[in-house]
Amino acid sequence: MKSQALLSSLAVFGLLLSTSAAAGPVTVKNDWHQIKPPPLRVMKPQQPSRVVLANGIVLLLQQDRELPLLSMTVLIRGGSKDEPLDKTGLTDIFAESWRAGGTRTKTGDQIDDFLALRAANVETGSESTRTSLTVHSLKKDFPEVLGLAVEILREPEFRQDKIEIAKRQLFTAISRRNDESAEIAGRESTKLAYGKEHPLARQAEYATIAAIGRDDLLMWHRRFVHAGNMVVGVSGDFEPAEMVALLKQTLGTLPTSPTVTVPEMGFVPTRPGLYFVPKREVNQSSIHLVQLGTTRKNPDHYALEVMNEILGGGFWARLFSNIRTKQGLAYHVGGGVGLGWEYPTLYKVAMSTKSQTTGKAILALFEQVQGMLMSPPTADELQKAKDAILNSFVFKYDTKSKILSDRMRLEFSGFPADYTEKYAEQVQKVTLDDVKRVAQKYLNPGGFAVLVVGNPDEIGDQLSQLKHLGPVQTIDITIPPPPPRAAPAAAPRK
């Protein structure tokens, strides 16, 4: 048997050799650079259908018949940037007690039981520009669960016991906010970039949380949660006509109101300087170089994305290869010019290093940013950056739910529906001259606020030696104590 198998294998091998000989000599590439990859196929994801209800709600519907499940996301304009300064944290309390606080006819605990019996989920959340409600359920239960979600949208009760629980949770978060160097660095560098009292940099305190009452939550709900202020996405196993009819019958009954007007956020250039937060119990320094970035509505943003990839994208990028691989100053380092969807996000370059190399690490970060101007990117770097962006692009939209989320973001932020489809084409058009131009225009090494969080005993005089950055300014992160009787009462026993 073994000899027969050997003879068969030899026969196949001989057939292959004779076929190759007949076809002519095989050309072997000696250099992998000679191998030309085929062009990427044009990505045409299945786009959701768009319907606008009579009350102003924008619906985006994405069929996905893989499983008998349905998901719905409601995005509502109005987030933490719209809170009153003296009640910072209001949207956190709102999101925590909105779903948990129940409705006029159901307590939060009754809602928990209703959903648990159906293996369903309804959650509420908040971000800087929006609040949200999400629903997940089996297909057969969706009409019932949707009815409950609409009840939460229409008539939340914000029961006081749930408000107190939300406040206690935030009080605990405030008390722990200085535990981690990375959290401190992120928070304080955001304040340096935007300004301490800017709507995007404010932080909740015991006093601002204590000042929030049930009436504030009801007022917020009346102001923002109405039909004309919503974008709703539904994905899963459904018939389009039936789903539209169901949503008209439920969401279509929500009241609408005049368009919400909120003050425009102002932005001023970041004040350069060298700032330090002492934290004696650590042996590493967290370093953040920050200033204002820009938005994706900026025509330069495609070139900026390519430039960011060259500067701080992956393992081959300049920050990583030079500071980590060659100099061994950090395990992780990265950054670039921030590109916000609705407002300028941070232009940040950040890393952590051992205390003894803090000064050297700061100089290395500046050297790499300056190097983008003094030693502009090469054609090889340009191609690597484009390949990295385009090869990873498809994984951001490899499921129908991801495609729907992207389309909702475009709708919510005022971008054209074909933005994503044209993205790859626009990145391909970026030239070396484009990258050099935006580097000169936006990198601005002299505009950074430099923040260090670290151990002053181990850092020593390294920061004071960086005289070109100015005097070291110490930031006080002491947590203000709560006002008298600010702590929420304990939750009543069941």
VMD Tcl script that draws the C-alpha trace (Angstrom):
set ca {
  {0.00 0.00 0.00}
  {2.82 2.40 0.89}
  {4.67 1.69 -2.37}
  {1.49 2.32 -4.38}
  {0.99 5.68 -2.63}
  {4.64 6.56 -3.35}
  {4.26 5.68 -7.01}
  {1.08 7.77 -7.24}
  {2.83 10.76 -5.67}
  {5.77 10.42 -8.07}
  {3.39 10.25 -10.99}
  {1.63 13.44 -9.91}
  {4.98 15.18 -9.38}
  {6.12 14.12 -12.85}
  {2.89 15.42 -14.35}
  {3.43 18.79 -12.68}
  {7.02 18.96 -13.97}
  {5.98 18.15 -17.49}
  {3.17 20.70 -17.35}
  {5.58 23.38 -16.11}
  {8.09 22.53 -18.82}
  {5.38 22.79 -21.44}
  {4.28 26.14 -20.10}
  {7.82 27.56 -20.25}
  {10.27 28.61 -17.55}
  {8.90 29.98 -14.27}
  {10.12 33.48 -13.39}
  {11.12 33.78 -9.74}
  {11.21 37.23 -8.15}
  {14.47 37.76 -6.27}
  {13.24 40.94 -4.59}
  {9.80 41.14 -2.93}
  {9.60 44.80 -3.99}
  {9.14 43.54 -7.56}
  {5.86 41.84 -6.62}
  {3.05 44.16 -7.63}
  {-0.10 43.66 -5.54}
  {-3.39 43.86 -7.41}
  {-5.42 47.05 -6.90}
  {-7.92 47.07 -4.06}
  {-11.48 46.37 -5.09}
  {-13.88 49.25 -4.71}
  {-15.82 48.80 -1.47}
  {-19.58 49.10 -1.93}
  {-21.19 48.26 1.42}
  {-24.92 47.70 1.59}
  {-26.25 51.08 2.65}
  {-29.25 51.40 4.96}
  {-32.45 52.90 3.62}
  {-33.41 56.35 4.88}
  {-36.96 57.38 5.86}
  {-38.11 60.59 7.53}
  {-41.27 60.32 9.65}
  {-43.88 63.07 9.65}
  {-42.76 64.21 13.12}
  {-39.17 64.71 11.93}
  {-37.45 61.52 13.12}
  {-34.81 60.30 10.65}
  {-34.88 56.50 10.30}
  {-31.99 54.44 8.93}
  {-32.91 50.80 8.32}
  {-30.34 48.05 7.73}
  {-31.50 44.50 6.97}
  {-29.38 41.65 8.32}
  {-30.99 38.21 8.17}
  {-28.11 36.25 9.65}
  {-29.86 35.84 13.04}
  {-33.44 36.41 14.28}
  {-32.36 39.51 16.24}
  {-33.13 43.21 16.10}
  {-31.25 46.22 17.44}
  {-32.26 49.86 17.58}
  {-30.22 52.92 18.49}
  {-31.69 56.36 19.15}
  {-29.25 59.28 19.01}
  {-30.49 62.53 20.54}
  {-28.70 65.84 20.00}
  {-27.62 67.39 23.29}
  {-24.80 66.17 25.53}
  {-22.41 67.17 28.27}
  {-21.15 70.19 26.31}
  {-24.62 71.71 26.76}
  {-24.77 71.37 30.56}
  {-24.79 74.45 32.82}
  {-21.32 75.01 34.30}
  {-22.64 74.86 37.87}
  {-24.34 71.51 37.16}
  {-21.54 69.71 35.35}
  {-22.34 66.01 35.39}
  {-26.04 66.50 34.68}
  {-26.05 64.27 31.58}
  {-24.27 61.51 33.52}
  {-27.04 61.57 36.12}
  {-29.63 61.82 33.35}
  {-28.29 58.76 31.52}
  {-27.91 56.67 34.68}
  {-31.40 57.39 36.05}
  {-33.36 57.66 32.79}
  {-33.77 53.96 32.12}
  {-33.26 52.87 35.76}
  {-35.79 55.43 37.00}
  {-38.61 53.78 35.08}
  {-41.70 55.36 33.57}
  {-44.98 56.65 34.96}
  {-46.45 53.15 34.89}
  {-43.38 50.94 35.50}
  {-40.53 51.15 37.99}
  {-37.00 50.43 36.88}
  {-37.12 47.09 38.68}
  {-40.30 46.12 36.82}
  {-38.59 47.04 33.55}
  {-35.65 44.79 34.55}
  {-38.03 41.86 35.07}
  {-39.86 42.52 31.78}
  {-36.62 42.55 29.81}
  {-35.04 39.57 31.60}
  {-38.00 37.34 30.67}
  {-37.40 38.18 27.00}
  {-33.59 38.15 27.02}
  {-33.80 41.75 25.86}
  {-31.87 44.87 26.76}
  {-32.62 48.60 26.89}
  {-29.84 50.99 27.94}
  {-29.31 54.76 28.04}
  {-26.05 56.70 27.77}
  {-24.51 60.13 27.23}
  {-21.51 61.69 25.48}
  {-20.27 65.20 24.78}
  {-22.73 65.94 21.94}
  {-25.55 63.46 22.48}
  {-27.58 61.18 24.67}
  {-28.69 57.78 23.46}
  {-31.03 54.86 23.99}
  {-30.24 51.38 22.65}
  {-32.48 48.32 22.30}
  {-31.57 44.67 21.63}
  {-34.11 41.86 21.44}
  {-35.22 38.71 19.69}
  {-37.19 39.36 16.53}
  {-40.38 37.91 17.95}
  {-40.26 40.20 21.01}
  {-39.24 43.41 19.26}
  {-42.71 45.02 19.03}
  {-43.20 44.65 22.81}
  {-39.69 45.82 23.66}
  {-40.01 48.73 21.22}
  {-43.22 49.77 22.97}
  {-41.37 49.86 26.28}
  {-38.50 51.88 24.75}
  {-40.95 54.45 23.39}
  {-42.54 54.70 26.83}
  {-39.09 55.43 28.30}
  {-38.51 58.05 25.62}
  {-41.90 59.66 26.09}
  {-42.53 59.67 29.85}
  {-39.56 58.86 32.09}
  {-40.20 59.20 35.80}
  {-36.66 59.75 37.19}
  {-37.54 58.25 40.56}
  {-35.57 59.82 43.37}
  {-34.02 56.59 44.70}
  {-32.38 55.95 41.32}
  {-31.12 59.53 41.16}
  {-29.49 59.03 44.56}
  {-27.81 55.83 43.37}
  {-26.47 57.64 40.28}
  {-25.13 60.44 42.48}
  {-23.38 58.00 44.80}
  {-21.73 56.35 41.81}
  {-20.44 59.71 40.57}
  {-19.29 60.68 44.06}
  {-17.24 57.48 44.12}
  {-15.81 58.22 40.66}
  {-14.79 61.71 41.80}
  {-13.08 60.33 44.89}
  {-11.05 57.89 42.72}
  {-10.21 60.15 39.78}
  {-6.60 60.72 40.85}
  {-5.73 57.04 41.23}
  {-4.25 56.47 37.76}
  {-1.56 58.57 36.08}
  {-3.00 57.95 32.62}
  {-6.43 59.23 33.69}
  {-4.89 62.33 35.26}
  {-2.78 63.02 32.17}
  {-5.73 62.67 29.82}
  {-8.00 64.87 31.91}
  {-5.51 67.63 32.69}
  {-4.08 67.78 29.17}
  {-7.62 68.25 27.84}
  {-8.03 71.24 30.15}
  {-4.73 72.68 28.92}
  {-5.75 72.29 25.28}
  {-9.30 73.68 25.48}
  {-9.25 75.78 28.65}
  {-10.26 74.69 32.15}
  {-13.91 75.81 31.92}
  {-14.49 74.98 28.26}
  {-17.55 72.74 27.76}
  {-15.31 69.93 26.48}
  {-12.93 70.09 29.43}
  {-15.13 70.60 32.48}
  {-15.15 68.00 35.21}
  {-17.89 67.16 37.66}
  {-17.27 68.00 41.32}
  {-19.11 67.01 44.48}
  {-20.80 70.43 44.51}
  {-22.00 70.32 40.88}
  {-23.42 66.82 41.33}
  {-25.11 67.79 44.62}
  {-26.77 70.73 42.85}
  {-28.59 68.49 40.34}
  {-32.20 67.67 41.16}
  {-35.06 65.76 39.57}
  {-36.47 68.96 38.09}
  {-33.20 69.48 36.18}
  {-33.54 66.04 34.61}
  {-37.16 66.63 33.62}
  {-36.22 70.00 32.14}
  {-33.39 68.42 30.15}
  {-35.78 65.77 28.85}
  {-38.32 68.39 27.74}
  {-35.63 70.43 26.03}
  {-33.82 67.73 24.08}
  {-35.82 64.49 23.87}
  {-38.25 65.11 21.06}
  {-38.78 63.75 17.58}
  {-37.10 66.44 15.51}
  {-33.91 66.02 17.51}
  {-33.46 62.27 16.87}
  {-31.71 59.94 14.47}
  {-32.88 56.32 14.79}
  {-31.13 53.26 13.35}
  {-32.55 49.73 13.20}
  {-30.62 46.64 12.10}
  {-31.54 42.99 11.99}
  {-34.05 40.53 10.57}
  {-37.08 42.47 9.37}
  {-39.20 43.29 6.34}
  {-38.66 46.97 5.42}
  {-42.31 47.84 4.80}
  {-43.43 46.16 8.03}
  {-40.68 47.87 10.03}
  {-41.52 51.31 8.66}
  {-45.18 50.76 9.51}
  {-44.30 49.65 13.07}
  {-42.00 52.64 13.64}
  {-44.62 55.05 12.29}
  {-47.11 53.58 14.73}
  {-44.74 53.91 17.71}
  {-41.95 56.45 17.22}
  {-44.20 58.43 14.89}
  {-46.37 59.38 17.85}
  {-43.54 61.10 19.76}
  {-44.06 64.85 20.04}
  {-41.84 67.25 18.13}
  {-40.66 70.70 19.16}
  {-38.88 73.63 17.59}
  {-35.24 73.02 16.70}
  {-33.01 73.08 19.78}
  {-30.58 75.97 19.77}
  {-27.43 75.78 21.87}
  {-24.61 78.34 22.10}
  {-21.68 77.76 19.78}
  {-18.51 76.59 21.50}
  {-15.62 78.98 21.11}
  {-12.07 77.76 20.62}
  {-8.86 79.66 21.29}
  {-5.28 78.54 20.65}
  {-3.69 76.46 23.39}
  {-1.28 78.36 25.63}
  {2.17 76.74 25.29}
  {4.08 75.90 28.45}
  {5.49 73.16 30.66}
  {3.11 71.77 33.28}
  {3.69 69.20 36.00}
  {1.41 67.07 38.20}
  {3.34 65.47 41.10}
  {2.44 61.84 41.85}
  {4.96 60.30 44.20}
  {3.72 56.70 44.24}
  {4.67 56.00 40.58}
  {7.97 55.20 38.88}
  {6.98 56.29 35.37}
  {6.13 59.64 33.81}
  {3.06 60.12 31.63}
  {3.86 62.77 29.01}
  {1.27 64.53 26.85}
  {2.03 67.22 24.27}
  {-1.30 68.84 23.34}
  {-2.89 71.64 21.36}
  {-6.06 72.08 19.29}
  {-6.66 69.83 16.31}
  {-9.21 70.30 13.55}
  {-12.30 68.59 12.08}
  {-13.14 66.22 9.26}
  {-14.97 69.04 7.52}
  {-11.56 70.60 6.90}
  {-10.59 69.93 3.24}
  {-7.08 69.02 4.42}
  {-8.25 66.14 6.57}
  {-7.41 63.35 4.09}
  {-3.82 64.57 3.83}
  {-3.72 64.94 7.61}
  {-4.81 61.32 8.08}
  {-1.95 60.15 5.89}
  {0.50 62.43 7.71}
  {-0.75 61.15 11.09}
  {-0.12 57.58 9.96}
  {3.47 58.42 9.02}
  {4.10 60.24 12.29}
  {2.34 58.06 14.84}
  {0.32 55.30 13.21}
  {1.70 51.78 13.54}
  {4.89 49.92 14.43}
  {6.74 51.34 11.43}
  {5.69 54.98 12.07}
  {8.31 57.53 13.09}
  {7.29 57.94 16.73}
  {7.21 54.21 17.41}
  {10.23 53.14 15.37}
  {12.50 55.91 16.63}
  {11.43 56.44 20.24}
  {10.49 52.88 21.20}
  {12.43 50.60 18.88}
  {15.66 52.53 18.41}
  {15.92 54.53 21.66}
  {14.00 52.19 23.98}
  {12.33 55.06 25.81}
  {8.76 53.76 25.83}
  {6.65 50.66 25.42}
  {3.95 52.62 23.62}
  {4.07 56.02 21.94}
  {1.84 57.65 19.33}
  {-0.21 60.62 18.32}
  {-1.25 63.01 15.59}
  {-3.49 65.91 14.69}
  {-7.03 65.24 15.98}
  {-9.83 65.14 13.40}
  {-13.21 65.60 15.07}
  {-16.57 64.91 13.48}
  {-18.34 67.92 14.98}
  {-15.67 70.02 16.70}
  {-11.86 70.20 16.83}
  {-10.48 67.33 18.86}
  {-7.02 67.28 20.40}
  {-3.73 67.29 18.53}
  {-1.84 65.05 20.93}
  {1.49 63.25 21.05}
  {1.82 61.04 24.13}
  {3.94 58.39 25.78}
  {5.04 56.97 29.14}
  {8.65 56.49 30.16}
  {10.60 55.66 33.30}
  {11.10 58.63 35.61}
  {14.83 58.85 34.95}
  {14.34 59.43 31.18}
  {11.53 62.00 31.39}
  {13.51 64.94 29.99}
  {15.08 62.83 27.26}
  {11.65 61.50 26.25}
  {10.14 64.99 25.94}
  {13.03 66.07 23.71}
  {12.57 62.91 21.63}
  {8.87 63.71 21.05}
  {9.72 67.23 19.88}
  {12.50 65.85 17.70}
  {10.08 63.58 15.85}
  {7.47 66.30 15.33}
  {10.17 68.72 14.16}
  {11.64 65.96 12.02}
  {8.45 65.83 9.93}
  {9.30 69.40 8.90}
  {13.07 69.13 8.59}
  {13.11 65.65 7.02}
  {9.80 65.43 5.11}
  {8.17 62.07 4.46}
  {9.48 59.94 1.61}
  {7.55 58.30 -1.21}
  {7.99 54.94 0.54}
  {6.50 56.31 3.78}
  {3.60 57.80 1.81}
  {2.77 54.45 0.23}
  {3.07 52.57 3.53}
  {0.72 55.06 5.19}
  {-1.88 54.76 2.42}
  {-1.66 50.97 2.48}
  {-2.07 50.90 6.27}
  {-5.13 53.16 6.15}
  {-6.82 51.41 3.23}
  {-6.02 47.84 4.35}
  {-7.52 48.49 7.79}
  {-10.45 50.45 6.40}
  {-12.46 47.40 5.38}
  {-12.39 45.96 8.93}
  {-14.18 49.05 10.23}
  {-17.16 48.22 8.01}
  {-17.12 44.43 7.81}
  {-20.56 43.93 9.36}
  {-23.91 45.46 8.57}
  {-24.24 46.84 12.09}
  {-20.91 48.69 11.68}
  {-22.11 50.10 8.38}
  {-25.31 51.32 10.04}
  {-23.37 52.90 12.92}
  {-21.17 54.73 10.43}
  {-24.18 55.97 8.46}
  {-25.85 57.18 11.67}
  {-22.71 59.10 12.62}
  {-22.67 60.78 9.19}
  {-26.36 61.69 9.49}
  {-25.96 62.96 13.05}
  {-22.86 65.04 12.26}
  {-24.09 66.50 8.98}
  {-21.85 64.63 6.52}
  {-22.96 63.48 3.05}
  {-24.24 59.91 2.85}
  {-21.48 58.90 0.40}
  {-18.61 60.16 2.58}
  {-17.47 56.65 3.51}
  {-17.71 55.31 -0.04}
  {-15.50 58.14 -1.31}
  {-13.04 57.91 1.56}
  {-10.66 55.40 -0.03}
  {-10.63 57.31 -3.30}
  {-9.75 60.56 -1.50}
  {-6.94 58.92 0.49}
  {-5.49 57.47 -2.73}
  {-5.35 60.98 -4.21}
  {-3.13 62.34 -1.43}
  {0.30 63.27 -2.79}
  {3.67 63.72 -1.15}
  {3.33 67.47 -1.66}
  {-0.03 67.39 0.13}
  {1.53 65.69 3.17}
  {4.46 68.12 3.24}
  {2.08 71.08 2.98}
  {-0.20 70.01 5.84}
  {2.80 69.14 8.00}
  {4.09 72.68 7.63}
  {0.63 74.12 8.25}
  {-0.57 72.08 11.24}
  {2.29 70.44 13.16}
  {3.34 73.68 14.92}
  {5.96 72.33 17.40}
  {5.98 75.64 19.26}
  {2.26 75.47 20.08}
  {2.29 72.56 22.52}
  {1.30 72.59 26.15}
  {3.55 69.91 27.65}
  {2.10 67.99 30.60}
  {4.04 65.55 32.77}
  {2.49 63.41 35.49}
  {5.21 61.74 37.54}
  {7.29 61.30 40.66}
  {9.15 64.53 41.50}
  {11.68 62.68 43.67}
  {12.76 60.48 40.77}
  {12.46 63.09 38.00}
  {14.63 65.56 39.87}
  {15.64 68.66 37.92}
  {15.04 67.23 34.42}
  {12.07 69.52 33.73}
  {13.76 72.69 34.94}
  {16.54 71.98 32.44}
  {14.07 72.30 29.54}
  {14.38 76.08 29.67}
  {13.15 76.60 26.10}
  {9.71 75.38 27.24}
  {9.44 78.00 29.96}
  {9.21 77.67 33.73}
  {7.63 74.55 35.21}
  {4.04 75.25 36.30}
  {2.66 72.85 38.91}
  {-1.00 71.83 38.57}
  {-2.99 71.26 41.74}
  {-5.36 68.30 41.32}
  {-6.68 68.31 44.88}
  {-10.33 67.27 44.89}
  {-12.56 69.96 46.47}
  {-14.52 68.56 49.42}
  {-18.28 68.09 49.13}
  {-20.51 70.86 50.46}
  {-22.28 70.19 53.79}
  {-24.95 67.50 53.53}
  {-24.10 66.93 49.86}
  {-23.73 63.18 50.08}
  {-26.85 61.38 48.82}
  {-28.84 59.46 51.39}
  {-28.49 55.71 51.44}
  {-30.92 53.83 49.24}
  {-33.97 52.56 51.12}
  {-34.06 48.87 51.95}
  {-36.41 46.79 49.85}
}
mol new
graphics top color blue
foreach p $ca { graphics top sphere $p radius 0.5 }
foreach p [lrange $ca 0 end-1] q [lrange $ca 1 end] { graphics top cylinder $p $q radius 0.2 }
display resetview
